[in-house]
Every structure is written in C-alpha cells, then in structure tokens.
Amino acid sequence: MDLGTATAAPGELARGYLDVTDLPTGTPERLPVIIAEGEEDGPTLWVTAAIHGDEVTGMAAALDVMDDRLPEELAGTVVCVPTLNPAGLRRTARTSYYHDEDPNRHFPDADAESTRPPTVQELIDERVYDRFADSADALLDLHTATVGSMPFVIRDRVLYGDRREEDEAEALADELAALVEALDLPVVNEYAAEEYTEQNLQRSTAGAALNEAGIPACTLELGSHSVVEEANRAAGVAAVYRAMVELGMLDAVPDRAAAPAIESPVDFAVKRHLGPHTDTAGVVRHRVDAGDAFEAGDPFADVMTPNGEHRTTVEVEHDGYVLGRWEGVAAYENDPLASLAVRDDGDLVVPRDPDEN
C-alpha cells in the first residue's frame, strides 16, 4: 500500500506525507500519513482525524491506533491521516486560513451545483476523497465536539435517489449498522435528510464516504476540543480497534488498547438536535451536564440578567440526553443552549429528496 511518500510492505508500518496543494510561500501543503500493512490479506480501513484543526483528541487517538505492533497483528491495511487540516492545526483553530470556512463541508457531491471554480479547500477535499474512494472498505473520521461533551458516534442516514436504489441503500445501511454498533459508544443518528443536506453534511468526510462513495463510514466525537482528554482518547483508540475486529482485521482488541464501553444514557434511538432555544436574551445557567437524561417539559436552564435577576426558565421539548452544553453563557434570542440527543422515530434509509417519499 502506498499513499504519498508512505509505502508499506506486508508486516510494516510506514510514515510519510501526501502533498495536496501548493502554498503561496513556495512549499507544498502536506498531510501526514501512516500506513499499517498486515502480513495477511484483509480489508482496508481508513482512519482520519482533525479536519477541524483544534479537535486534537481525535488526532491523538488516530496516532495511538497506529502502534508499531499493529502490522504483525493485522489482516489487511489501515491508512491513517491524523490531521486533514494542518492549516487549522498550526493556529489551533477549527478552520483553515485558506478561506476561513468549514473544511468538512467540501467533499464531492455529484448533486452539488456551482457556477464558480472550486476553492482550494474543495480541491484538497476532492484529492483526499479520490484516495479513500478508490481503496477504503470502511472509514472512521475522528472529531471532538463542544467543551465538556461526552463521547458518541454519529450515524448518518443513507440517502437514495437518482444514484442509489432503495435496496442498495438498505444494504449499505446494514453494513454501517454493524460497524457503528461494534464501536461500543452511544449512537446518535444524524439529522433528517432535508436538514442533513441543508447543512451540507453529505459533503463531510464520513458523509461523502458513505453517501457519495458507498463506503460504510461514521464520525466519532471524542469529547472537548483544543486539549487532549486522556479518557476520551483511550475510548477512541479502543473503538477503532473494535471496528477492526468487526471487519475481521484483528482477532481481538489488544490488551494495550482496552477501554470500557460507554453506554447510552437512554434505551431508545436518538438523533442529533440543537436546543432547547431561548426566546429571552441573558446569561445562561444550565441545570444539566453532559450525559444527563431528560424528559419533555423538564427545566433545562435559567436565563438571568447580568445583575442576577431571573428572567426565564427554559424547558426541554423532547425526551433524550445531553451531549454537551453550548459554549459560553451569553445568549441572544433564539440561541440554542446545548447539543442534544433526542428521541428519533425516523427511518435510517431515506430519499435524498423528501418529495420522493
């Protein structure tokens, strides 16, 4: 297996770089690459991380997965790109400085339309996409979420329409379900199809791998950004190794990577949701923390004036649990107060165009 300057023979772990564009300063923009090539044939798993440059627990977990002992234990190949956004990493920021926009919304989508030439971020994402679309049997993209958030895995809905029949989408969803369940992290379904495409999430790393390339892929959220959180790093490493076991690449999770499973706080299916929203501006005092379960109508947060007067109590509108509280305490009208996992009764295989349903 080779990617950029990294070339691994069976039983080897190789490190190198993949050039993805040229910088105005005369040097290439290079993505770090690590390849573990097993001594036996098997699937190819891609592990990517830190497309948001400050999401460093994901990067640390990806690096630690690529242990020097892995090739001798492995059947197949693991391709790791521990940071997809070196420009963001350099300044400990979510975005790059190319255009200061989310780099995780520019992967290929055949249905996307634009009269403008692609930006450099679109070109970089397309070049990375071409590599994993040609070689990956599965992809795990490692992220982090809000400050103080809990680890979880996002399962995208599988879209069908002009380019994928419903039965093909069902088969892909079954492959994805097996991969996601093997991770032993709380599973949160992605937004419904209309909101999913409104947010361009089909053009995220995992979204494009799944819905454009047809590769089972998901996003692992491993706690807070900006600093490496050790417990969440360990949970991420163990989850990736569990995926390798599910794919038949390892016999078992190595003892060095053992970490307890993390259970969902509720026993029903959930989806991502931003809320509750406040209709009153002020200073927010949450009554909940990450991992807390709630029922519709429960008090969620109090909104105060800066001099301590109580303005309103915001109640939650759904059953579910808290993934993480929104950063900062200053709220304006209609601001969401948290990232939630709320009850989901929707289908996991859905038409891209809701009007087709």
N, C-alpha and C positions, 0 to 999 in steps of 0.2 A: 504494500500500500504506500502511496506517496501523495503528499499534498504540499505544494510549495517546495521548500528546501528540506522538508522532513520525509525521509524514506525509511520504512521499517521492513525488515525481513522477518520471517517466522521466528517467534521467540524473542523479538527485540522490542525495545521502547525507543522511539526516535523523537527528537525535538527539532523544531525549525520555525520557519516563518512563511507566511503567504502574503505576497505583495498584492494589494487590492486597488491602489491608485497612486498617483504621484502628488506630492505636496508642493506648494509654491516655493518652498525653500530648497528644492532640488533633491530631496530624498523621498523614497517610497513610503507610503503608509503600509505598515506590515502588521498582520495579525499573527500572534503566537500560535503555534500548532504543536500538539503532542499526539503521537500515534503509538498505540499498543497493538502489536500483531501477534496473535496467538500461534501456538505451534500446530494447532488443528484448525480445520476449516469451520466456519460458522458465520453468523450474521454480522453485519456492520452496524454498530451503534455510534451515532454522533452525540457528543455532549458539548453544548455551547453555553456560554455564560457572559454576564456583564455587557450585554448590548446597551444597557444603561450603566454608564461608567462608574457610578457611585455604588452599585449593587455588588459589593465586594465579598459578601459571604458566599454568594453563588460562585464567584471566581475562585475563592479559596477551596470550596468543595470540589469544583471541577479539577483543580490542580492536585488535590489529595486523592481523588479517584485514580489518577494516573501514577500509581505506585510502581516502583521498579520491579516488584514481584508479579505484577499483573500479567505480563505476556506469558509466563510459564504456567499460569493457571487458566488461561483463556482459550476458548474455542471461538475463532472469529477475530474481529477487529474493532477497536474503539478509537474513534477520531475525536480529539478534544480541541476545541478552540476556546481557551479560558477567558478571553475578552474579545468580543466582537466590536468593541468601541474604544480603541486605545486613545482617541482624542478626548473622550469623556473621562477615561481613567487618569489622564495626565492632570486634569484640573478637578478631580473628584466631583464630577457633575453628571447628571443624568444624560444630558445630550452631548453631542459633539460640538465643535465650534465651526463646522463647515457651514451649517445654516441654522444652528441652534433650534432644531426641531427634533421630534422623537424619532430616533433611528430605527425603532422597532415597528414602524408603520410603512415601510418602503420596500418590502419584499414583493416579488412578482405576483400579479393578479391579472389573469388574461382578460377579465371583465372591466378592469380599470381603464378609464379614458382620460387622456390629457392631450392638449394641443401643444404643450411645451416640451422641450427636450428634457430627459431625465437629469435630476440633480446628481451630484457626486455621491450622496448617500444612497440614492436609488441604484446607482451603478455598482457601489460596493455591495449592497444587499443582494443584487442580482448575481454578482460574481460568486458570492458565498452560496446563494441558493443553487446555482448551477452545479456546484461541487457536491452538496449533500443530496440534491435531487437525483444525481447520477449514481450515488453509491450507498446511501443510507437505507437500512431496513427499519430503523426506528430512530427517533431523535428526542432528546431531553434538553430543554432550554432552562437554565438556572437563573433565577431572579431573586430579588427581595422586594418587600412591599413597604408599608408605612412604618414609622418608628414604633417599636413595641408590638409589632404584629406577630401572629403565630404562624408556624409553617403550614402550608397546604399546597395542594396541586390543583391546577386549573385544567378541566377537561373541556376542550372546545366542542361545539356541536358540529356534526358532519353535514356539510351542505350538498344538496343535489340540484340538478337543473340541466342546463344545456350540455355541460361537460361530464356529468356523472349521473348515471341512473340511480334510482332509489335503492335497488337491490345491491348495487355496488357500494353505495354509501352505508347500507346496513352492515355489509361485510367489513368495511373499514372501521365502522364504529365498534364492532365486536373485537377486532384486533386492538383498538385503542382502549376499550374497557379492560381487557386483560392486562395491558401494560400499566394502566393507571392504578388498578386495584393492587397490583404487585408492589407498588411503592410504599404501601403502609403509611400514607399520610392522609389527612382529611381531604376528601374530594369535593371540589366546588365546580359546578357546571358553569360554563361561560354564559354570557348574556344571550337572550333570544336572537334569532337570525337577523331581524331588522336592526336591532341596536348593535349587534356584533359587526355588521358591515358598515353601519353609520360611524362606528369608532375605528374603522379600518383594521380591525383585529384579524381579519383574514390575511392581512399583509404583515402580521408579526412573524417572528421566526417560526414558532410552532404552528401558527395558523396557516402560513404558506406551505410548510412541510405537509401538513395534514390535508388542507382543502385544495391546494394547487397541485402538489406533487403526489398526493395519495399515500403518504408515509405516516404510520402511527406516530404521533408526536404530542407532547404536552409541556406545560410550563410549571416548574416547581418554584414556589415562593418561599424563601427561607429566612423570614424574619425581617429585621430592620436594615436599612441601607447605611452606607458610609463607614461602618466599622464591621469587622468580622466577629460575629457572635458564635462562640465555640459550640454551644449545644446545637444550634441550628446548622452549623457547618457539618457536624457529625451526623445529624439527621439526614442531610442532603447526600453525604457520601454513602451512607447505608442504603438510602432509597435508590441511588444509581446502581449500586451492586445488586439490589433486589431485582431491578429491571434486567440486569444481565442474567440472573438466574432464570427469570421468566422467559427470556429469549433463548435459553439453552446455551448461553455463553460461559456460565460458571455452574459448578455443581452446587455451591452454597456460598453465602456471604462470608468472606474471610473474617476470622476472629478479630483481626486488627480494625475492621470497619463495623463491628457490631454496634448497633444502637437501637434503643427500644422503638417500637412503632408508636405513632401518635394517633390517637383515636379522635373521631369526630365528637364534638360535644352533644350532637343530636342524632336521632336514629332515623331521619328521613332525608331524602335527596334535597340538595340545596343548590342555589345559583348565586353568582356574584351580584351585588347590589350596592349602590352608593346611597346612604341615607342613615337615619331619617334626616329630612331637611328642616331647617328652622325658618320660620317666616318673620322672626324678630332678630334684629342685629344686636350684638353684645359680646360678652366674654363667656365662653363655654366652660361649664364644669360638668364633665361626664360622670355618670353614675355607674359606668360599666368599664370593663377592661377586656383585652383580647382573650378569646376563649369562653367568655360568658355567654350562656344561652339565655334567650328571652322569648316571651310570647307577645303577640299583638296587644297593644294597649299598655305595655309596661313603660314606666318612666325611664327615659334614656339619658337625658342630660338637662341641666338647668342653664338658662341664659341669664346673665347678670349684667348690670351696668358696671362701669369701671370703678364706681364708688361703693359697690357692694349691694345695690338694690336688686331684688329678684324681679325679673321681667316675665319669664315664662318657663314652663317645664315642657320639654319636647318628648313626646311619646313615640314609641316604635310602632310601625304599622303592620309588621309581619312576624311570623314565627321564625326563629333561626338562632344565629350566634354571631359574635363579634370577631371579625378577622383582625381588625386593627382600628384604633381611633384615628381620626383625621389629624394631621399635624397642625400645631398652632391652636390658639384659643380664641382669636378674634374671628367672629363670624358676621357675615353680611346676610341680607335677606336671601332666602332660598339656598344657602350653602348647605352641602351635605356635612354631616358630623362624623361619619365613620365609613369604613368599608365593611360590609356585612355579607354573611352567607344566609340567604333566606329561602324558605320552602320553595321547591321547584317541582311543579307537576307537568312541565313541558316535555316534549319529545327531544331526544338526543340526535335524531336524524331529521333534518328539516329542509324544505326547499329554500334555495337562496333568495328567491323572490317570493315573499309571503302570499302574493296574489295567486300563485300557482297552487296553493294548498286548498 
